[in-house]
Structure formats: structure tokens, C-alpha cells
Amino acid sequence: MVLDRLFGKKTAMPAPEEALPGRATPAFDIPETHAVLGTRIRPPFPDGLETATFGLGCFWGAERIFWQTDGVYSTAVGYSGGFTPNPTYEEVCSGKTGHTEVVLVVFDPRKVTFDALVKEFFETHDPTQGMRQGGDVGSQYRSAIYYANDAQRQVAEAARDAYDASLQKAGYDPITTEIAPEGPFFYAEDYHQQYLHKVPNGYCGIGGTGVTCAIPSRQEPAPVSGGEHDAGGAVAAASPTVDPGLKPLPETEQGWKDLLGPEQYKILRQAGTERPFTGAYNAVWDEGTYRCAACGNPLFDSGEKFDHGCGWPSFSEALPGATKEISDRSFGMIRTEVRCARCHSHLGHVFDDGPRDRGGLRYCMNSISIDLDRK
């Protein structure tokens, strides 16, 4: 950014006593409404929504990534991770506040998981560069995740560790992403909010490594449906109906490697793709239920399968709640990735070139990611 040249390349964090004093209230007016989504960018937010805070370089391009993500209610840019209350942009660029440029993401966890947002975060910037991102140099461009609760912390740390191994295998330096509890979020000036919407050809320094971030799975608690009172009045859990087709979930990524083997692991856990017309289910029309090959989760009814001619099994819709769709910007493309909602394994992608009389969608799956449970 231009202000780098005015204030110099500040790459050292100041000590708290060296930081600028700031002020008790913002030095500028903060807008209420998102210029693209039309939603609130300041609390209160609707019930059931959650927040996450990410720093991945210049916040102009970073914010656009998240406001374009399905399931995100709103976004705002600001400053966090430092010491100076209510800083200005010029103060942050001086390197004397300790803050980094961040995006506040308000999301609906029923539509997009925190895991998916973390995957988006890691894959859309280079988290190995320390106090810079590309040509932007300074402490305000450092990579950071500020977690809202312990569940977010566990996801962020597990993803960092797994992605670090993948990046170093690809020749990158170790990840330098800061993972810390969220502190105060100070809104940036109005002209920074949704900047690339207001200035469509404006500067964007965001760019990923091209290495896929595979989010490690988490063990699920067993479901409980209802209960009965015993003689003492306590509630005894009723025995839930267990789908015999479900498989136990490994607790570690090494467990997945041991379970799946190299070929399945590459596709299911590292988002690979099998070659077209080579999969076992490309031309199979037997009746039954297609399940996740990794965990046994029911995914598709065979009645929704159709011949698209693309070389991969294609379905017009998934079973309710069976899959999660997340944005995929790998390999210079913008696609919608489909993952198993139970174990978060990669299944394929969904496109809008399916039969119009079936809704127009095409769930394009890897055969190696699914198993047919025949009737």
C-alpha cells in the first residue's frame, strides 16, 4: 500500500509501553450496513450467528474473499492483536500499535462451518511469510487467527499443524500464523469497509500457495434422542438408533492414513481428483444409497444419479444435511467444493450445469470417495 512508503517497513512488534496511546472512542464514524450484503457490520447480530477474526495481509482483498463465501452473514475490516485503542489507519501503518489488519466474519454455523472458514483462510494467502504478505511488508500484514472460544482454537491449531506439514513438503518455510484469543476489534475507517466493492479495480495483494489445506477431523459425540426417567427421577438416555453403515472416525490424521491407504487418502483427505472415466461408479446404475467411503455417511440416493458424460459419477442432489459446500479457489479457479458433513472428507465439486428438470445442479463426485450400499 502507498502508506508503506510514507511510514516505512515496520516489521518489529512494539512493546506495550512503546505503543501509541490511542483514544477512548473512534476518531471517525463507523458505518452500520455492509455495502454489498446489506446486513449489519456492527452488533447486535441475529441470534444463532457466530464470529471469527482473521488476518491474512491487506484487508481489502481479504474481506472480499469472506463476503463471497456462502453462509457468511456479514464482514467488516479493522485492527486487532495490538495495544493501541481505537487506532487510525495511519497509526497502524506506522508499526507503533502492534495491530494487524483483520477481517471480522459473522457467519451462520448451520450453513458454513468454522473449519471451512479456516480452510479458506489458509488457502487464500501465504501463511509462512512472517511480518508481510507478498509485497506488503510490516507487522500489520502478519497472518493471524484470533479465536472466539476453545472449539475454534482447537480447529485453528489442528489445521495449522496439518497445513504446516503440507507446505513444508511442498518446499515452503514453516507457518508463522499467530493463533491467540480474540481481543478488542477496532473497526477501520468507512472507506476501507468493502473497499473492493467501492473501488472494483483497487489494489488486492491476496494470493495463495496452491497447496490444499486438509482440515483434520474431529471425533463426534454419540447422538442422544430423548430419554426415560428412572425410579430416582434422573433422566436415563434412550438408546439412539445407530446406522450400521457408519464407520468410527479416526482421532488423528495418521489414523486416516492408516485407514484409507495412499490412493484414497490423497483424494478424500487431501482434495485430490481421480482421472475421468476411470472410477468404479461412473457407469453404474444399481439401486441403493451412496455413502462416504471414509466414514459411511449416507450421501446420495441412486435415483438422483444421471449420466452427464463428464467421466465422473453425477447426482442432481444430495441427501438432506449430508454434505457441506465450501468455496474452493485452488489452481486459479473458483469452484464449490463438496465435503462430507460428518467427517469433512473431500468428495468432489458441485456445478450448475445439471439437468434443468432436476434443479440444474450437478454433484460431480470421485468414485473413490463414495461406496454404493446396494438394495
C-alpha positions as CSV (number, residue, x, y, z in Angstrom):
1,M,0.0,0.0,0.0
2,V,1.1,3.6,-0.6
3,L,1.3,4.4,3.1
4,D,4.0,1.9,3.5
5,R,6.3,4.3,1.7
6,L,5.3,7.1,4.0
7,F,5.8,5.3,7.2
8,G,8.5,2.7,6.3
9,K,8.6,-1.0,6.6
10,K,7.8,-1.7,10.2
11,T,8.4,-5.4,10.9
12,A,9.0,-5.4,14.7
13,M,6.3,-5.6,17.3
14,P,6.4,-2.7,19.7
15,A,6.4,-3.3,23.5
16,P,3.2,-2.3,25.2
17,E,4.8,0.7,26.7
18,E,6.2,1.8,23.3
19,A,2.8,1.6,21.6
20,L,0.8,4.8,20.6
21,P,-1.7,5.8,23.3
22,G,-4.8,5.8,21.0
23,R,-8.0,7.2,22.3
24,A,-11.1,6.3,24.2
25,T,-13.5,6.5,21.3
26,P,-13.1,6.1,17.5
27,A,-11.6,9.0,15.6
28,F,-14.1,8.6,12.8
29,D,-17.7,7.5,12.1
30,I,-18.3,3.8,11.6
31,P,-21.0,2.6,9.2
32,E,-23.8,0.3,10.2
33,T,-24.5,-1.5,7.0
34,H,-22.5,-3.8,4.7
35,A,-22.2,-2.1,1.3
36,V,-22.6,-5.5,-0.6
37,L,-24.7,-7.7,1.6
38,G,-26.9,-5.1,3.1
39,T,-26.5,-6.6,6.6
40,R,-25.3,-5.1,9.8
41,I,-21.5,-4.9,10.3
42,R,-21.8,-4.0,14.0
43,P,-23.6,-5.8,16.8
44,P,-26.2,-6.8,17.6
45,F,-26.3,-9.6,15.1
46,P,-29.2,-12.1,14.7
47,D,-29.4,-15.0,17.1
48,G,-27.5,-18.2,16.2
49,L,-24.7,-16.5,14.3
50,E,-21.0,-16.7,15.3
51,T,-17.9,-14.6,14.7
52,A,-14.4,-15.3,13.6
53,T,-11.4,-12.9,13.2
54,F,-8.7,-13.5,10.5
55,G,-5.7,-11.6,9.5
56,L,-4.2,-12.5,6.1
57,G,-2.5,-9.4,4.7
58,C,-4.1,-6.3,3.2
59,F,-7.7,-6.4,4.4
60,W,-9.1,-5.0,1.2
61,G,-8.8,-8.3,-0.7
62,A,-9.2,-10.5,2.4
63,E,-12.6,-9.1,3.2
64,R,-13.9,-9.8,-0.3
65,I,-13.0,-13.5,0.0
66,F,-15.2,-13.9,3.0
67,W,-18.2,-11.8,1.9
68,Q,-18.3,-14.0,-1.2
69,T,-18.4,-17.2,1.0
70,D,-21.8,-18.9,1.3
71,G,-23.1,-18.9,4.8
72,V,-21.4,-15.6,5.8
73,Y,-23.9,-13.1,7.1
74,S,-21.6,-10.1,7.2
75,T,-17.9,-8.9,7.2
76,A,-16.0,-5.9,8.4
77,V,-12.4,-4.8,8.3
78,G,-10.5,-3.5,11.3
79,Y,-7.5,-3.7,13.6
80,S,-6.7,-6.3,16.3
81,G,-3.9,-8.1,18.1
82,G,-2.1,-5.0,19.3
83,F,-2.1,-2.4,22.1
84,T,-3.5,0.9,20.8
85,P,-7.2,1.5,21.5
86,N,-9.2,2.9,18.6
87,P,-6.3,3.4,16.2
88,T,-6.4,5.1,12.8
89,Y,-5.1,3.5,9.6
90,E,-2.1,5.8,9.6
91,E,-1.2,4.8,13.2
92,V,-1.5,1.1,12.3
93,C,0.8,1.6,9.3
94,S,3.4,3.3,11.5
95,G,4.1,-0.1,13.1
96,K,3.6,1.5,16.6
97,T,0.2,0.0,17.5
98,G,1.0,-3.8,17.4
99,H,-2.2,-4.3,15.4
100,T,-2.6,-6.4,12.3
101,E,-5.2,-5.8,9.6
102,V,-8.1,-8.2,10.2
103,V,-11.5,-9.2,8.9
104,L,-14.4,-9.8,11.3
105,V,-16.5,-12.6,9.8
106,V,-20.1,-13.1,11.0
107,F,-21.3,-16.5,9.9
108,D,-24.2,-18.9,10.2
109,P,-22.7,-22.2,11.5
110,R,-25.7,-24.1,10.1
111,K,-24.5,-23.0,6.6
112,V,-20.8,-22.8,6.8
113,T,-18.5,-24.3,9.5
114,F,-15.6,-22.6,11.2
115,D,-13.5,-25.4,9.8
116,A,-14.4,-24.3,6.3
117,L,-13.6,-20.7,7.0
118,V,-10.2,-21.8,8.4
119,K,-9.5,-23.8,5.2
120,E,-10.5,-20.7,3.2
121,F,-8.1,-18.6,5.3
122,F,-5.1,-20.8,4.9
123,E,-5.6,-21.5,1.2
124,T,-6.0,-17.9,0.1
125,H,-2.8,-16.4,1.4
126,D,0.8,-17.5,2.2
127,P,0.9,-18.0,6.0
128,T,4.7,-18.6,6.0
129,Q,5.9,-15.0,5.4
130,G,6.1,-13.5,9.0
131,M,5.6,-9.8,9.0
132,R,4.5,-9.4,5.4
133,Q,2.2,-10.7,2.7
134,G,3.7,-10.5,-0.7
135,G,4.9,-7.0,-1.4
136,D,3.1,-5.6,1.7
137,V,5.7,-5.5,4.5
138,G,5.0,-4.6,8.1
139,S,3.6,-6.0,11.3
140,Q,0.1,-5.0,10.2
141,Y,0.3,-7.6,7.4
142,R,1.1,-10.7,9.6
143,S,-1.1,-13.8,9.4
144,A,-3.4,-14.3,12.4
145,I,-6.4,-16.2,13.7
146,Y,-8.0,-14.7,16.8
147,Y,-10.3,-17.4,18.2
148,A,-13.6,-16.7,20.0
149,N,-13.7,-20.0,22.0
150,D,-11.8,-23.1,22.7
151,A,-13.5,-25.1,19.9
152,Q,-12.2,-22.5,17.4
153,R,-8.8,-22.7,19.0
154,Q,-8.6,-26.5,18.6
155,V,-9.7,-26.3,14.9
156,A,-7.2,-23.5,14.1
157,E,-4.3,-25.2,15.8
158,A,-5.0,-28.6,14.2
159,A,-5.4,-27.0,10.8
160,R,-2.2,-25.1,11.2
161,D,-0.2,-28.2,12.2
162,A,-1.5,-30.2,9.3
163,Y,-1.1,-27.5,6.8
164,D,2.4,-26.7,8.0
165,A,3.4,-30.3,7.2
166,S,1.9,-30.0,3.7
167,L,3.5,-26.6,3.0
168,Q,7.0,-27.8,4.1
169,K,6.6,-30.9,2.0
170,A,6.0,-28.5,-0.9
171,G,9.1,-26.5,-0.2
172,Y,7.7,-23.6,1.9
173,D,9.0,-22.3,5.2
174,P,7.2,-23.1,8.5
175,I,3.9,-21.4,9.1
176,T,4.1,-18.2,11.1
177,T,0.4,-17.6,11.7
178,E,-0.4,-16.2,15.1
179,I,-3.2,-18.0,16.9
180,A,-4.4,-16.3,20.0
181,P,-7.6,-15.4,21.9
182,E,-9.6,-12.6,20.4
183,G,-9.1,-9.2,21.9
184,P,-10.8,-5.9,21.1
185,F,-11.7,-5.5,17.4
186,F,-11.4,-1.9,16.3
187,Y,-13.3,-1.0,13.1
188,A,-11.4,0.6,10.3
189,E,-12.4,3.8,8.6
190,D,-15.5,3.8,6.4
191,Y,-13.6,3.9,3.1
192,H,-11.8,0.6,4.0
193,Q,-15.1,-1.2,4.5
194,Q,-15.9,-3.3,1.4
195,Y,-13.2,-1.4,-0.4
196,L,-13.0,-3.6,-3.5
197,H,-16.8,-3.2,-4.0
198,K,-16.4,0.6,-3.8
199,V,-13.2,0.5,-5.9
200,P,-13.6,-2.5,-8.2
201,N,-10.1,-2.2,-9.8
202,G,-8.4,-1.4,-6.5
203,Y,-5.3,-3.0,-5.1
204,C,-5.5,-6.6,-3.9
205,G,-2.4,-8.4,-2.7
206,I,-4.0,-11.6,-1.7
207,G,-2.7,-14.8,-3.2
208,G,-2.5,-18.4,-2.0
209,T,0.2,-21.0,-2.3
210,G,-1.7,-23.5,-4.4
211,V,-1.3,-26.2,-1.6
212,T,-4.5,-27.7,-0.3
213,C,-5.3,-27.4,3.4
214,A,-6.9,-30.6,4.6
215,I,-8.7,-29.9,7.9
216,P,-8.2,-32.8,10.4
217,S,-11.4,-34.4,11.5
218,R,-12.8,-34.2,15.0
219,Q,-14.4,-37.0,16.9
220,E,-18.2,-36.6,17.2
221,P,-20.1,-37.4,20.4
222,A,-22.7,-40.1,20.1
223,P,-26.2,-38.8,19.4
224,V,-28.8,-39.0,22.1
225,S,-32.5,-38.8,21.3
226,G,-34.8,-38.4,24.2
227,G,-34.7,-40.4,27.5
228,E,-36.7,-42.0,30.2
229,H,-36.9,-41.3,34.0
230,D,-35.6,-44.0,36.3
231,A,-37.1,-44.7,39.7
232,G,-35.0,-42.0,41.3
233,G,-36.2,-39.3,38.8
234,A,-33.0,-39.0,36.9
235,V,-33.1,-38.9,33.1
236,A,-31.7,-42.1,31.5
237,A,-30.5,-41.7,28.0
238,A,-32.5,-43.7,25.5
239,S,-30.5,-45.9,23.2
240,P,-30.2,-44.0,19.9
241,T,-30.9,-45.6,16.6
242,V,-27.5,-46.3,15.1
243,D,-26.9,-46.5,11.4
244,P,-24.9,-49.8,11.0
245,G,-23.3,-48.3,7.9
246,L,-21.5,-45.6,9.8
247,K,-17.8,-46.2,10.5
248,P,-15.8,-44.9,13.5
249,L,-13.9,-41.7,12.9
250,P,-10.2,-41.8,13.4
251,E,-8.9,-39.3,16.0
252,T,-5.8,-38.3,14.2
253,E,-4.7,-37.7,10.6
254,Q,-2.3,-40.6,10.9
255,G,-5.4,-42.7,11.7
256,W,-7.0,-41.6,8.4
257,K,-3.8,-42.5,6.5
258,D,-3.8,-46.0,8.1
259,L,-7.5,-46.5,7.4
260,L,-7.7,-45.3,3.8
261,G,-4.4,-46.1,2.2
262,P,-2.4,-43.8,-0.1
263,E,-4.8,-43.5,-3.1
264,Q,-8.0,-42.8,-1.1
265,Y,-6.2,-40.6,1.4
266,K,-4.9,-38.4,-1.4
267,I,-8.4,-37.7,-2.7
268,L,-10.6,-37.9,0.4
269,R,-8.2,-36.1,2.8
270,Q,-6.1,-34.0,0.5
271,A,-8.8,-32.9,-2.0
272,G,-7.3,-34.8,-5.0
273,T,-9.2,-35.7,-8.1
274,E,-9.3,-39.1,-9.9
275,R,-8.9,-39.2,-13.7
276,P,-12.2,-39.0,-15.6
277,F,-13.8,-42.3,-16.9
278,T,-11.6,-44.4,-14.5
279,G,-13.8,-44.5,-11.4
280,A,-15.7,-47.6,-10.4
281,Y,-19.1,-45.9,-10.3
282,N,-19.0,-43.7,-13.4
283,A,-21.4,-46.1,-15.3
284,V,-23.1,-48.0,-12.5
285,W,-26.9,-47.7,-12.3
286,D,-27.7,-50.2,-9.5
287,E,-30.2,-49.1,-6.9
288,G,-29.1,-48.2,-3.4
289,T,-27.5,-45.4,-1.3
290,Y,-24.1,-43.9,-2.0
291,R,-22.1,-43.4,1.2
292,C,-18.9,-41.6,2.1
293,A,-16.1,-44.1,1.5
294,A,-14.3,-42.6,4.5
295,C,-16.9,-42.7,7.2
296,G,-20.0,-44.4,5.8
297,N,-22.2,-41.3,6.0
298,P,-25.2,-41.6,3.6
299,L,-24.8,-39.0,0.8
300,F,-26.8,-39.7,-2.3
301,D,-29.8,-41.8,-3.4
302,S,-29.1,-43.8,-6.6
303,G,-32.3,-42.3,-8.1
304,E,-30.6,-38.9,-8.3
305,K,-27.7,-40.3,-10.4
306,F,-27.6,-39.3,-14.0
307,D,-25.2,-39.6,-17.0
308,H,-23.6,-36.2,-17.6
309,G,-20.8,-37.5,-19.8
310,C,-18.1,-35.8,-17.8
311,G,-16.5,-39.0,-16.7
312,W,-17.4,-38.8,-13.0
313,P,-20.5,-40.0,-11.1
314,S,-23.0,-37.2,-11.2
315,F,-26.0,-36.6,-8.9
316,S,-28.7,-33.9,-9.0
317,E,-29.0,-33.5,-5.3
318,A,-27.5,-34.8,-2.0
319,L,-29.5,-36.3,0.9
320,P,-30.6,-33.5,3.4
321,G,-27.7,-32.4,5.6
322,A,-25.3,-35.0,4.2
323,T,-22.8,-32.6,2.6
324,K,-21.1,-29.3,3.2
325,E,-20.3,-26.9,0.4
326,I,-17.3,-24.5,0.6
327,S,-15.6,-22.1,-1.7
328,D,-12.5,-23.6,-3.5
329,R,-10.0,-21.2,-5.1
330,S,-7.2,-23.7,-5.7
331,F,-5.4,-23.9,-9.0
332,G,-6.5,-20.4,-10.1
333,M,-10.2,-21.4,-10.3
334,I,-13.3,-20.5,-8.3
335,R,-15.4,-23.6,-7.6
336,T,-17.7,-25.0,-4.9
337,E,-16.1,-28.0,-3.1
338,V,-18.4,-30.7,-1.7
339,R,-17.3,-32.3,1.6
340,C,-18.9,-35.0,3.8
341,A,-20.8,-33.3,6.6
342,R,-19.8,-36.0,9.1
343,C,-16.0,-36.4,8.5
344,H,-15.2,-33.4,6.3
345,S,-13.6,-35.6,3.7
346,H,-13.4,-34.3,0.1
347,L,-16.0,-35.8,-2.2
348,G,-15.9,-33.6,-5.4
349,H,-17.5,-30.4,-6.6
350,V,-20.9,-29.1,-7.4
351,F,-21.7,-27.2,-10.6
352,D,-24.8,-25.6,-12.1
353,D,-24.8,-27.5,-15.4
354,G,-27.0,-30.3,-14.4
355,P,-30.5,-31.2,-15.8
356,R,-32.8,-28.2,-15.5
357,D,-35.8,-30.5,-14.8
358,R,-33.9,-31.7,-11.7
359,G,-33.0,-28.3,-10.4
360,G,-29.9,-27.7,-12.5
361,L,-27.2,-28.9,-10.1
362,R,-24.5,-31.5,-10.8
363,Y,-22.8,-33.0,-7.8
364,C,-19.6,-34.3,-9.6
365,M,-18.1,-37.0,-7.3
366,N,-14.9,-39.0,-7.3
367,S,-15.8,-42.7,-7.4
368,I,-13.1,-43.4,-4.8
369,S,-14.8,-41.0,-2.4
370,I,-18.1,-43.0,-2.4
371,D,-19.4,-46.5,-1.8
372,L,-22.7,-47.9,-3.1
373,D,-24.8,-49.7,-0.4
374,R,-26.9,-51.7,-2.8
375,K,-30.5,-52.5,-2.0
